[in-house]
Amino acid sequence: MIIEPHIHMVSRTTDDYRAMAMHGIAIVTEPAFWPGYDRRTAAGFADYFEQLTVAEPVRAAKFGISHHCWLGLNPKEAVDLGLALEVLEILPEYLDRPTVLGLGEIGLNRNGRNEIKVLEWQVELAARRNELILVHTPHLEDKLKGTRLILDIIGADSRISTDRVLIDHAEEHTVDLILEKGFWAGITLYPHSKCSADRAVDILETSGCERIWLNSAADWGVSNPLAVVEAGEEMRRRGFSEEAISGVLFRNPAAFLGQSPRFKVQC
C-alpha cells in the first residue's frame, strides 16, 4: 500500500485515479492550493472547500482510494489582506468536516510582508484548534530564506509541537535544517521547479529516511501522479530494502497523518 500525501486531484482525470489505484496508491491527501489564477471572492474559496470536502472523496472512492484534504489559504493568494481575512472567517466551518486533516498548504511564496502576516494568522488558527499543519515553501532561489522564516514563525509558538508540522518541498539545502529543528520534511517529485526521483533518492541516501515523506504535488501543470511509485522503484534499483521503501512510501506518512483522529488506514 502506498500513500500519496500531497496531490491536487481536482486537477486530475478519472484515468489518473484508475492508474494510481492499479499501482498501489490507496490513500491520497489533497492540500488546498492555487488554481492557476487568483480567486476574487471568499465565495470562490467556499465553493473550492466544498469540492475538496464533498465531491472529491466521492470521486476517489469509485476507484477504491481514500481521499482526505487540507484547507487553508495558499501563499500565492495571500497578498490581499482583506480577502484573506474574509477567507479565514469561513475557514473554521470547513475545518470541522470529517475528511479534513488540518491547515494546508499554508506558507510562503515570495516571502512578502503580506504573505508573512497571513501565515502568522493561519498558524494562530492552527494553534488555537490544535490542528496539523502542512507547509508550502518557496521555489528556486528564495527557498532557503523562506524556509528559515517559516521555521522561525512556527517555532516561536510554544503551543505548536514540531511533530505536528510537515514542511514540504524540501530540497538538498533545506531538508537537514527542517529535520534538525524537529519538523517533518516532504520531498516533492515535480519537474522543473522541484525534485526529480534521482535527486529525491540522493537526499534519502544522505539524510536518511526518518521523518520524511515523498509526494508528487501533481496538479494542472506538467506533473506525474505516479511519481511516488517511480521513486520507490528508484529506491529499489539502488538497493534500499523493502522495509525502507515501505517506510518512506507508507509508514512515514501514516505516522504523521495518523496524528489526526480523522485519518484512518483501511488495509
C-alpha positions, 0 to 999 in steps of 0.5 A, a space after each residue: 500500500 502506498 500513500 500519496 500525501 500531497 496531490 491536487 486531484 481536482 486537477 486530475 482525470 478519472 484515468 489518473 485515479 484508475 492508474 494510481 489505484 492499479 499501482 498501489 496508491 490507496 490513500 491520497 491527501 489533497 492540500 488546498 492550493 492555487 488554481 492557476 489564477 487568483 480567486 476574487 471572492 471568499 465565495 470562490 474559496 467556499 465553493 473550492 472547500 466544498 469540492 475538496 470536502 464533498 465531491 472529491 472523496 466521492 470521486 476517489 472512492 469509485 476507484 477504491 482510494 481514500 481521499 482526505 484534504 487540507 484547507 487553508 489559504 495558499 501563499 500565492 493568494 495571500 497578498 490581499 489582506 482583506 480577502 484573506 481575512 474574509 477567507 479565514 472567517 469561513 475557514 473554521 466551518 470547513 475545518 470541522 468536516 470529517 475528511 479534513 486533516 488540518 491547515 494546508 498548504 499554508 506558507 510562503 511564496 515570495 516571502 512578502 510582508 503580506 504573505 508573512 502576516 497571513 501565515 502568522 494568522 493561519 498558524 494562530 488558527 492552527 494553534 488555537 484548534 490544535 490542528 496539523 499543519 502542512 507547509 508550502 515553501 518557496 521555489 528556486 532561489 528564495 527557498 532557503 530564506 523562506 524556509 528559515 522564516 517559516 521555521 522561525 514563525 512556527 517555532 516561536 509558538 510554544 503551543 505548536 509541537 514540531 511533530 505536528 508540522 510537515 514542511 514540504 518541498 524540501 530540497 538538498 539545502 533545506 531538508 537537514 535544517 527542517 529535520 534538525 529543528 524537529 519538523 517533518 520534511 516532504 520531498 516533492 517529485 515535480 519537474 522543473 521547479 522541484 525534485 526529480 526521483 534521482 535527486 529525491 533518492 540522493 537526499 534519502 541516501 544522505 539524510 536518511 529516511 526518518 521523518 520524511 515523506 515523498 509526494 508528487 504535488 501533481 496538479 494542472 501543470 506538467 506533473 506525474 501522479 505516479 511519481 511516488 511509485 517511480 521513486 520507490 522503484 528508484 529506491 529499489 534499483 539502488 538497493 534500499 530494502 523493502 522495509 525502507 521503501 515501505 517506510 518512506 512510501 507508507 509508514 512515514 506518512 501514516 505516522 504523521 497523518 495518523 496524528 489526526 483522529 480523522 485519518 484512518 488506514 483501511 488495509 
